Amino acid sequence: MASQHDKTATRLARKEGVPYNRGKGPDVNGSRRAIEVETARTARDGLRQLRGFRKPVYIAGADAKATAAALKATQGTTVGVINSQGKVVKPSTRRR
């Protein structure tokens, strides 16, 4: 059975038109942006995984609780937040 993380990552990858990356690096690495899907417990880990990218980067919450945790973790950073459906909740201030 697929976890909520996997379902969200697959949905967002399909929306971006790229494959879901289950290995190292961001879960969704499109040409326009990089997205790391996190749960409420791991929201801060996404910041580390997105370090060094020179394009807009986002943490996607696997559910509403994870999205709220991601908003709190990204406060004062250039990292944006996306909800589990792909809607930008907080825009990334990094430019391409």
C-alpha positions as CSV (number, residue, x, y, z in Angstrom):
1,M,0.0,0.0,0.0
2,A,1.4,3.4,-1.0
3,S,2.0,5.9,1.8
4,Q,0.6,9.4,1.8
5,H,4.1,10.7,0.9
6,D,4.3,8.5,-2.2
7,K,0.7,9.4,-3.3
8,T,1.5,13.1,-3.0
9,A,4.9,12.8,-4.7
10,T,3.4,10.8,-7.6
11,R,0.5,13.3,-8.0
12,L,2.9,16.3,-8.1
13,A,5.4,14.6,-10.4
14,R,2.5,13.8,-12.9
15,K,1.4,17.5,-12.7
16,E,5.0,18.6,-13.4
17,G,5.4,16.1,-16.2
18,V,8.5,14.4,-14.7
19,P,9.0,11.0,-13.0
20,Y,8.9,10.7,-9.2
21,N,12.4,10.4,-7.8
22,R,12.5,7.8,-5.0
23,G,16.3,8.2,-4.5
24,K,18.5,11.0,-3.3
25,G,17.6,14.5,-4.1
26,P,14.2,16.1,-4.4
27,D,11.1,13.9,-5.0
28,V,10.1,16.0,-8.0
29,N,12.8,17.8,-10.0
30,G,11.2,19.6,-12.9
31,S,12.8,22.1,-15.3
32,R,11.0,25.0,-13.6
33,R,11.2,24.0,-9.9
34,A,12.2,21.3,-7.4
35,I,9.7,19.9,-4.9
36,E,10.5,17.8,-1.8
37,V,7.4,16.1,-0.2
38,E,7.5,15.9,3.6
39,T,5.3,14.7,6.4
40,A,4.7,16.8,9.6
41,R,7.6,15.1,11.4
42,T,10.1,15.6,8.6
43,A,9.2,19.1,7.3
44,R,12.6,20.5,8.4
45,D,14.5,17.8,6.6
46,G,13.2,19.2,3.3
47,L,15.2,22.4,3.8
48,R,18.5,20.4,3.8
49,Q,17.6,18.4,0.7
50,L,16.8,21.5,-1.3
51,R,20.0,23.3,-0.4
52,G,22.1,24.4,-3.4
53,F,19.4,24.5,-6.0
54,R,19.4,27.6,-8.2
55,K,15.7,27.4,-9.2
56,P,12.5,27.9,-7.2
57,V,12.3,25.2,-4.5
58,Y,9.2,24.0,-2.6
59,I,8.4,21.7,0.3
60,A,5.1,20.0,-0.3
61,G,3.1,18.8,2.7
62,A,1.7,15.3,2.4
63,D,-1.4,16.5,4.3
64,A,-2.8,19.6,5.9
65,K,-0.8,19.1,9.1
66,A,2.4,18.6,7.1
67,T,1.7,21.8,5.1
68,A,1.3,23.8,8.3
69,A,4.6,22.4,9.6
70,A,6.3,23.3,6.3
71,L,5.0,26.8,6.5
72,K,6.5,27.1,10.0
73,A,9.8,25.5,9.0
74,T,10.2,27.8,5.9
75,Q,9.5,31.1,7.7
76,G,12.2,33.5,6.8
77,T,13.7,31.4,4.0
78,T,13.6,31.4,0.2
79,V,11.9,28.0,0.2
80,G,8.2,28.0,-0.8
81,V,5.4,25.6,0.3
82,I,2.9,23.7,-1.8
83,N,-0.1,21.8,-0.5
84,S,-0.7,18.1,-1.3
85,Q,-2.8,19.1,-4.4
86,G,-0.1,21.2,-5.9
87,K,-1.4,24.7,-5.0
88,V,1.3,27.2,-4.0
89,V,0.7,28.3,-0.4
90,K,3.9,30.3,0.0
91,P,5.9,31.2,-3.1
92,S,9.6,30.5,-3.4
93,T,11.6,33.7,-3.7
94,R,14.5,31.9,-5.5
95,R,14.8,32.8,-9.1
96,R,16.0,30.7,-12.0
